[in-house]
């Protein structure tokens, strides 16, 4: 063996072997392995990878003997896997910075939901309804962590993300990315809907005056060993990682061992706040440069902005990006017709250019453009900026060299020698350049051959200015992102494709999105320019429609339609469908809000879409939803019930649902006929709300980490039904849907308090297979529906009563009273008229009585007992015997009109020796209008007046 070979063998044999990666299932086999693994300096797999692996394995579906996919079983293995994931997160101190950086939104959502579950947070309960002060410390901390992550995720999603440059489009990869994106968007949608509640939860946390605790690996182990034995310890004030009140208030949810604050970022936030709301005692000396600039911009003091920028050229305190943003803002104002800003733009640009050259950056394109026509004033100002931007005594040789090179380049770019001599004779120029350099430059200028004077050449476009191709492409891409003018978009793309054929310009902005059903058709266009143009026009049009900029959306869609008509009948029909959807949105947001019916042409186009039978046309689900909702909202029940083609009822679930709703509404006055249709609608909704044996699987064969209890037995998923309902506005249709779900909620066997609703008698009274219905989902849906209907019409007394019943059924008595009172107020001119008896039924009054009783407002109970058709003296007397009342007690006696109750009060106070209160009761009973010998009309009027005053007092208390 040669010496070299021996050396190689020795080196190879002495090189340490890489240990094999620990597999996830090994942690199931050895209980202590996880802590050993996490204590390693560089564990492989890393902690965040373990979280993903544990949750992914715990959410894998099973397959039964019939080869049907089942939801992940709730067995010991899966529970341990979820616990292991929580222990890893506890090892990381629940640091959201680490978790958010490495875990996707769906994974982190499942992790935090498991934390809520193990921390005893009841599922389906709104966090805003829970009192943090009374909850166990670990439960309260879990709620705070989840809600802080929710707000952070919402904020982070609003930031633009730079998209990696993709290679050639691969449909399978794109579909996988699209599915993950849709899953994340669904979570974000829910988080955004709950954002207001999350903020209130975090604000409530700031008022806590006690330390909290978060689960550690030890407390999680104790829960796993014997949940019943250690509940007391884990919920006590000594279990888990202690989070001090000050730390929680300073940084809710970060949960590091120490409060970690980015001082620079905090200083930036303070500066931003000071710009928006300057302190009243701030002086000009105390203001930061940021604040000074913004104040000057708001007041139009642009000369002061220039002075600040010149001074900053010495200190470099303002970021270059901020200075550039100020220049862009001034350019925009100048382009809007303010010609007085042209000079200011040049001066600010000159200040920025000098800052750039001092820091070694190239001269900006804007400066070259503004300096194409130099004059004496411009050169004088430029020399002033250069002189004031460098301290020759303290400046480094690098700064001096950069300034000298800049002045030489300016001279070489000038045509008029008198301007050259202005610079070459300036003190700064003489100081920075040696005599030989100055003479050589002047001689070069004198001897150079005459050239065309650039001053007489018209500047026809931005691209007459010499600039590198990369600069031009970047500027054009920026314009492409901002423009909503179809003709300008086309011109920019033509210029970009003329510069390079390697780029796919539809990927320039990650905000350009088109529905996945259209992606394969559009990305299949062979011509790259046409592909980019169609994609961008559609994406911008959809965005404009989303932000309700309907005029620009219509222009973009019209241009796209004209383009695709030339080569693709399929895309032509796609664009016609999108323009129909746009016209529906335009009408609904415009004249439709005032109740004006849509034009007959629009109704005909909606019918045409529903009846369309064109093969191979990609269709968006939302278009069908909007069309059916449009017909229901404008009461086109005749078409939906009698004229809709039969094939549509089989092929389009939204048409089927719309037909059943329309038929139920149309036949509602006739109980026998309506009940037949109502039964069909009932059966469809029951199927949708039933738990399926199937589990939804993605195209990649994997199951998402989000728990889904969606049914595949019905004509659509429950989430799709809810999304469709939230497009409806017609009161009767919404009342029918709410009534159906309320009835479905009430048939549950363990229901204690029924919820009332209109037309509830038209639905079947039972379900053959109660176990198949997901009643938890039904309860959530009822709450969502009532919340939505009240957003449509907050003065509908029937919906307000339902909302009150929901709060009553969930033991939220103060909120229930709020809505019971609001229901009465909206239909009685704030109780100035009598509340209709069909609104304040005996059941409603009895529930109001129970609410007051459980709130220890016993005098209110006694007064409400008078509102019943037959006064409930037993309850009234019992409540008045209570001495620990939380209401105004004897101040309410003026609202009692029943003499028997007043006599009992007199007796009761006499028995207790309460002389003052007895006198108040005697005074109330002695009023002449309560004399039993009065005519019935007088007594009724006295009762009504007291009802009015009492209910108004209650409203002020609970509203």
Secondary structure as GFF3:
##gff-version 3
##sequence-region A 1 959
A	DSSP	alpha_helix	3	14	.	.	.	ID=ss1
A	DSSP	alpha_helix	26	29	.	.	.	ID=ss2
A	DSSP	alpha_helix	33	38	.	.	.	ID=ss3
A	DSSP	alpha_helix	47	58	.	.	.	ID=ss4
A	DSSP	beta_strand	62	63	.	.	.	ID=ss5
A	DSSP	beta_strand	69	70	.	.	.	ID=ss6
A	DSSP	alpha_helix	76	91	.	.	.	ID=ss7
A	DSSP	alpha_helix	96	102	.	.	.	ID=ss8
A	DSSP	alpha_helix	105	118	.	.	.	ID=ss9
A	DSSP	three_ten_helix	127	129	.	.	.	ID=ss10
A	DSSP	three_ten_helix	132	134	.	.	.	ID=ss11
A	DSSP	alpha_helix	137	157	.	.	.	ID=ss12
A	DSSP	alpha_helix	171	193	.	.	.	ID=ss13
A	DSSP	alpha_helix	195	205	.	.	.	ID=ss14
A	DSSP	beta_strand	212	214	.	.	.	ID=ss15
A	DSSP	alpha_helix	217	225	.	.	.	ID=ss16
A	DSSP	alpha_helix	227	234	.	.	.	ID=ss17
A	DSSP	beta_strand	241	243	.	.	.	ID=ss18
A	DSSP	alpha_helix	245	250	.	.	.	ID=ss19
A	DSSP	alpha_helix	263	276	.	.	.	ID=ss20
A	DSSP	alpha_helix	289	299	.	.	.	ID=ss21
A	DSSP	alpha_helix	302	315	.	.	.	ID=ss22
A	DSSP	alpha_helix	320	335	.	.	.	ID=ss23
A	DSSP	alpha_helix	341	358	.	.	.	ID=ss24
A	DSSP	alpha_helix	365	370	.	.	.	ID=ss25
A	DSSP	alpha_helix	376	388	.	.	.	ID=ss26
A	DSSP	alpha_helix	397	412	.	.	.	ID=ss27
A	DSSP	alpha_helix	417	424	.	.	.	ID=ss28
A	DSSP	alpha_helix	427	432	.	.	.	ID=ss29
A	DSSP	alpha_helix	435	447	.	.	.	ID=ss30
A	DSSP	three_ten_helix	454	456	.	.	.	ID=ss31
A	DSSP	three_ten_helix	462	464	.	.	.	ID=ss32
A	DSSP	alpha_helix	469	482	.	.	.	ID=ss33
A	DSSP	alpha_helix	486	499	.	.	.	ID=ss34
A	DSSP	three_ten_helix	505	507	.	.	.	ID=ss35
A	DSSP	alpha_helix	516	523	.	.	.	ID=ss36
A	DSSP	alpha_helix	528	546	.	.	.	ID=ss37
A	DSSP	alpha_helix	550	564	.	.	.	ID=ss38
A	DSSP	alpha_helix	569	589	.	.	.	ID=ss39
A	DSSP	three_ten_helix	591	594	.	.	.	ID=ss40
A	DSSP	alpha_helix	600	610	.	.	.	ID=ss41
A	DSSP	alpha_helix	621	633	.	.	.	ID=ss42
A	DSSP	alpha_helix	637	638	.	.	.	ID=ss43
A	DSSP	pi_helix	639	643	.	.	.	ID=ss44
A	DSSP	alpha_helix	646	651	.	.	.	ID=ss45
A	DSSP	alpha_helix	653	666	.	.	.	ID=ss46
A	DSSP	alpha_helix	671	688	.	.	.	ID=ss47
A	DSSP	alpha_helix	718	725	.	.	.	ID=ss48
A	DSSP	alpha_helix	731	746	.	.	.	ID=ss49
A	DSSP	three_ten_helix	760	762	.	.	.	ID=ss50
A	DSSP	three_ten_helix	770	772	.	.	.	ID=ss51
A	DSSP	alpha_helix	775	792	.	.	.	ID=ss52
A	DSSP	alpha_helix	797	809	.	.	.	ID=ss53
A	DSSP	alpha_helix	813	826	.	.	.	ID=ss54
A	DSSP	alpha_helix	842	854	.	.	.	ID=ss55
A	DSSP	alpha_helix	858	865	.	.	.	ID=ss56
A	DSSP	alpha_helix	873	880	.	.	.	ID=ss57
A	DSSP	three_ten_helix	889	895	.	.	.	ID=ss58
A	DSSP	alpha_helix	899	912	.	.	.	ID=ss59
A	DSSP	alpha_helix	915	925	.	.	.	ID=ss60
A	DSSP	three_ten_helix	928	930	.	.	.	ID=ss61
A	DSSP	alpha_helix	936	958	.	.	.	ID=ss62
###
